[in-house]
Every structure is written in C-alpha cells, then in structure tokens.
Amino acid sequence: MLRHLLKSKIHRATVTDSNVEYEGSISIDTALMRQADLWVGERVLVTSITNGARLETYVIEGREGSGDIVINGAAAHLISRGHRVTIMGWTLSETPVESKRLLMNEKNEIVSTTSH
C-alpha cells in the first residue's frame, strides 16, 4: 500500500518577500532546494509558524545562495514577508523514507541538518 511520507522539510525559514501579483508558487533559493531535495514544480505544504496559515503550492527556483524564500500569488494574502514558515515535501512509498530536514536561522542559513 502506498503511503504519503515526509521527504523534505525546511523548518523555521523566514519569508524574505511576497508578491500577490505573481501567478503563484514559492520561490526557494536553489542551494536550499538541493539540500532539501526539492525539485522545480514539486508540490509542497507551507505552514506559517507566525499565524498558523497552511497552504499547498509548487516550488520554483530562487536565486542561488540568496537565502530567498518568496511567497507568490494568492498565497501572499496568507503568508507574507517576515513570517517564519515550515516547507514540507512529500513522497508516495510502500516503505519508510529517510527525510531530509533543514533547521534554519533568521537569515535562512542552515543551522542543522538531520535525516529521519
């Protein structure tokens, strides 16, 4: 039986900008995407630690090494610049998955990484 399992988690990232006029998505620094094993177009769940908002969107590439986390489109009404967020990617699997977890500081620098 296939199960939805956590594959990737960027925890306590800070939203660096939001753009309600953009068509949608979340832009993530490509270096962070690689570290978290997230792909362009991948569906993610984004939760705001700041206000409790939860939304699903897809990943687009942000500027390499910038630390940028940008909420685009209608989602920017729920989560905006300065919010602390958790970004989670999922997979379908019949067996347990070792997820990659990145803990971030307020500058979106990786404080620690773990695999579970």
C-alpha positions as CSV (number, residue, x, y, z in Angstrom):
1,M,0.0,0.0,0.0
2,L,1.3,3.4,-0.9
3,R,1.6,6.0,1.9
4,H,2.3,9.7,1.8
5,L,5.5,10.3,3.8
6,L,7.6,13.4,4.6
7,K,10.6,13.6,2.3
8,S,11.8,17.1,2.8
9,K,11.5,19.8,5.4
10,I,12.8,23.3,5.7
11,H,11.9,24.4,9.2
12,R,11.8,27.9,10.6
13,A,12.7,29.7,7.4
14,T,12.0,33.4,7.1
15,V,9.9,34.7,4.2
16,T,12.0,37.3,2.5
17,D,9.3,38.7,0.2
18,S,5.8,38.2,-1.0
19,N,4.3,39.1,-4.4
20,V,0.5,38.8,-4.7
21,E,0.7,39.9,-8.4
22,Y,2.8,36.8,-9.4
23,E,0.8,33.9,-10.8
24,G,1.6,31.6,-7.8
25,S,4.2,29.3,-6.2
26,I,7.0,29.6,-3.7
27,S,10.5,30.7,-4.8
28,I,13.2,28.9,-2.8
29,D,17.0,29.6,-3.0
30,T,18.3,26.8,-5.3
31,A,21.0,25.9,-2.9
32,L,18.3,25.2,-0.2
33,M,16.3,23.3,-2.8
34,R,19.3,20.9,-3.4
35,Q,19.9,20.5,0.3
36,A,16.3,19.7,1.0
37,D,15.9,17.5,-2.2
38,L,13.1,19.7,-3.6
39,W,12.5,19.9,-7.4
40,V,11.2,22.7,-9.6
41,G,7.4,22.1,-9.8
42,E,7.2,19.9,-6.8
43,R,4.1,20.2,-4.6
44,V,4.8,21.5,-1.1
45,L,2.9,22.2,2.0
46,V,3.8,25.6,3.6
47,T,2.8,26.4,7.2
48,S,3.2,29.7,8.9
49,I,4.6,29.5,12.4
50,T,3.7,33.2,12.7
51,N,0.0,32.9,12.1
52,G,-0.9,29.3,11.6
53,A,-1.8,29.6,7.9
54,R,-1.4,26.4,5.8
55,L,-1.3,26.2,2.0
56,E,-0.2,24.0,-0.8
57,T,1.7,25.3,-3.8
58,Y,4.6,24.4,-6.0
59,V,8.4,25.2,-6.0
60,I,10.2,27.5,-8.4
61,E,13.9,28.3,-8.4
62,G,15.1,31.3,-6.4
63,R,18.4,33.0,-6.8
64,E,21.3,30.6,-5.8
65,G,22.9,31.4,-2.4
66,S,20.4,34.3,-1.7
67,G,18.5,32.7,1.1
68,D,15.4,33.9,-0.6
69,I,12.0,32.4,0.3
70,V,9.3,34.2,-1.6
71,I,5.6,33.6,-1.4
72,N,3.8,34.4,-4.7
73,G,0.2,34.8,-5.9
74,A,-2.9,34.4,-3.8
75,A,-0.8,32.7,-1.1
76,A,0.8,36.1,-0.3
77,H,-2.6,37.1,1.3
78,L,-2.0,34.4,3.9
79,I,1.8,34.3,4.4
80,S,3.9,37.4,3.9
81,R,7.4,38.9,4.4
82,G,8.8,38.3,7.8
83,H,6.7,35.2,8.6
84,R,8.5,32.1,9.9
85,V,7.5,29.1,7.9
86,T,8.0,25.3,7.5
87,I,8.1,24.0,3.9
88,M,7.4,20.3,3.5
89,G,7.7,18.0,0.5
90,W,6.1,14.6,0.4
91,T,6.5,11.3,-1.5
92,L,4.5,8.2,-2.0
93,S,6.2,5.0,-0.9
94,E,5.5,1.4,0.2
95,T,8.5,1.5,2.5
96,P,9.8,4.0,5.1
97,V,11.6,7.0,3.7
98,E,14.6,8.9,5.2
99,S,13.5,12.5,5.1
100,K,15.9,15.4,4.9
101,R,15.3,18.1,7.5
102,L,16.9,21.5,7.5
103,L,16.7,23.8,10.5
104,M,17.1,27.5,9.5
105,N,18.1,30.7,11.4
106,E,16.5,34.1,10.8
107,K,18.9,34.7,7.8
108,N,17.8,31.5,6.2
109,E,21.2,29.9,6.8
110,I,21.2,26.2,7.7
111,V,21.7,25.7,11.4
112,S,21.5,21.9,11.4
113,T,20.5,19.0,9.1
114,T,19.1,15.7,10.1
115,S,17.7,12.6,8.3
116,H,14.9,10.6,9.9
